[in-house]
Amino acid sequence: MQGIRAITIDLDDTLWDIAPVIRRAEAALRQWLSDNVPEVIEMHTPERMSGIRREVIRDHADMLHDLTFIRCEVLRRMGQAAGVGESFVTDAFHAFDVERNTVELFPEVADSLEPLSRRYTLIAVTNGNARLDQVGIDHWFADCVAARDVGRAKPHVSMFEAALRAGGHGADATLHVGDHPEHDVHGSKQAGLRSVWVNRNGASYPDELASPDATVTNLAELDDLLADSERR
């Protein structure tokens, strides 16, 4: 791990557990719909909403990198079906978005990002729609590369090329860190970066994918790993 100058870091399930965040955000969205456009929520059970989402994904396969577009298109179709139009969509999405960006960092994350940000250029790289300023961690990152802006999602090489440009260092001096074997490890390796797999749950790594350069269970171990490399 010697020679690292920049670290690109995944967000969801690497810095926080995304599942409870999405559950809260979905609940907040349904409550907002119930309070403001009850016709929409009365017509659409969670199962029906899931069905509409599948239809949107089928109809807009070229937009799968933009989760905000996908969710807003689902809301638009729900409003049209309920006869209330789509003027509510922006406010409804905002209700979801506020909760989506209210996260609880894994216990070691803050104490690890602080020293890492002093020694390396940190770039967030995400397929999701989390916003660093809303989460409250933007002061540790030089930039955020999001699939919505790039036009492709990890593991596509375009995401990592954009991250390299944002970080200002070549692939040989950049380390990618993330929890997803395909999206994070395999994708970054295909782009020429070194990679660390964050395996918090003792999962088995898929044999068919490019292997990480190292595996850690949390970011504190990453900090220790890099500090050891610097001392050699």
SVG drawing of the C-alpha trace seen along z (x, -y; Angstrom):
<svg xmlns="http://www.w3.org/2000/svg" viewBox="-58 -22 69 41">
<polyline fill="none" stroke="black" stroke-width="0.4" points="0.0,0.0 3.0,-2.3 2.8,-5.4 -0.9,-6.1 -1.8,-9.8 -5.5,-9.7 -8.3,-7.4 -11.7,-7.1 -14.3,-5.8 -17.8,-4.4 -20.5,-5.7 -23.6,-3.4 -22.8,-0.3 -19.1,-1.4 -19.5,-4.5 -23.1,-3.7 -25.7,-1.0 -28.0,-2.0 -31.0,0.4 -32.5,-1.3 -31.9,-4.7 -34.0,-3.7 -36.7,-2.2 -37.0,-5.5 -37.0,-7.5 -39.7,-5.3 -41.8,-5.7 -41.3,-9.5 -42.3,-9.6 -45.5,-7.6 -46.4,-9.9 -45.9,-13.0 -48.1,-11.5 -50.7,-10.6 -50.7,-14.2 -50.6,-16.1 -51.9,-13.9 -54.0,-11.2 -55.4,-10.1 -52.0,-8.9 -51.3,-6.9 -54.8,-5.4 -54.4,-4.1 -50.9,-2.7 -49.9,-0.1 -46.1,0.6 -46.5,3.6 -48.1,1.5 -45.3,-1.1 -42.8,1.7 -44.5,2.7 -44.4,-0.8 -40.7,-1.0 -40.1,2.2 -42.0,0.6 -39.9,-2.5 -36.7,-0.5 -37.9,1.4 -38.8,-1.7 -35.7,-3.7 -32.9,-1.2 -30.6,-4.0 -31.3,-6.0 -30.4,-3.3 -27.4,-5.4 -29.8,-8.2 -31.7,-6.9 -33.3,-10.4 -34.7,-10.3 -36.0,-6.7 -37.8,-7.6 -39.3,-10.9 -40.5,-9.1 -42.3,-6.5 -43.9,-9.4 -44.9,-11.1 -46.6,-7.9 -48.4,-7.5 -49.7,-11.0 -50.9,-10.6 -52.7,-7.3 -54.4,-9.0 -55.5,-12.0 -53.5,-14.6 -50.8,-15.4 -47.2,-15.7 -46.8,-19.1 -46.3,-17.4 -43.3,-15.4 -40.5,-17.8 -41.8,-18.3 -42.5,-14.6 -39.0,-13.7 -37.6,-16.3 -39.4,-14.5 -37.7,-11.3 -34.3,-13.0 -34.1,-14.6 -34.4,-11.2 -32.1,-9.5 -29.4,-11.9 -29.9,-11.4 -27.5,-8.6 -25.6,-7.1 -22.0,-6.6 -20.5,-3.3 -18.8,-3.7 -15.2,-4.1 -15.8,-6.2 -15.5,-9.7 -12.3,-8.9 -10.8,-7.2 -11.8,-9.8 -10.3,-12.6 -6.6,-11.4 -7.0,-9.9 -8.2,-13.3 -5.0,-14.9 -2.7,-12.4 -4.6,-11.7 -6.9,-13.4 -10.3,-11.8 -12.9,-11.5 -16.4,-10.0 -17.6,-7.7 -21.2,-6.7 -23.9,-5.1 -26.5,-6.5 -27.9,-10.0 -26.4,-10.8 -25.1,-14.4 -21.9,-14.9 -23.0,-18.3 -26.4,-17.0 -24.8,-13.9 -22.3,-16.2 -19.0,-14.7 -18.1,-17.1 -15.3,-18.6 -13.3,-15.4 -13.7,-15.1 -12.2,-17.0 -15.0,-16.0 -17.8,-13.6 -18.2,-11.6 -21.8,-10.5 -23.2,-8.1 -26.0,-10.6 -23.4,-13.2 -21.1,-10.8 -23.9,-9.1 -22.7,-5.6 -22.6,-3.7 -20.0,-1.6 -18.4,0.8 -18.2,-1.1 -14.7,-2.5 -16.1,-6.0 -16.8,-6.3 -13.3,-5.5 -11.8,-7.7 -13.9,-10.6 -12.7,-9.8 -9.1,-9.9 -9.6,-13.3 -11.2,-14.6 -8.4,-13.2 -5.6,-14.6 -3.4,-11.5 -2.9,-8.5 -4.4,-5.1 -1.1,-3.8 -1.3,-6.3 -5.0,-5.9 -6.7,-3.4 -10.4,-2.6 -12.2,-1.5 -15.7,0.0 -18.0,2.9 -19.2,4.2 -17.1,6.9 -18.2,6.1 -19.0,2.4 -16.1,1.4 -13.3,3.9 -13.6,5.5 -14.6,2.2 -11.7,0.2 -9.2,3.0 -10.4,3.0 -9.6,-0.7 -6.1,-0.2 -6.6,-1.3 -5.5,0.6 -8.5,1.6 -9.5,2.5 -12.6,4.5 -14.5,3.5 -16.1,6.7 -18.0,5.9 -20.1,9.1 -17.7,11.9 -18.9,12.5 -17.1,14.7 -15.5,13.0 -16.7,14.2 -14.0,16.3 -14.8,15.0 -14.1,11.4 -10.7,9.6 -9.4,9.8 -8.8,6.9 -5.3,5.9 -6.4,6.1 -9.5,6.8 -10.5,4.9 -13.6,5.2 -13.8,1.4 -12.1,-1.9 -10.0,-1.8 -8.2,1.2 -7.7,-0.7 -6.1,-3.5 -3.8,-1.1 -3.0,0.7 -2.0,-2.5 -0.1,-3.8 1.9,-0.6 2.7,-0.9 3.9,-4.5 6.3,-3.4 8.1,-0.9"/>
</svg>
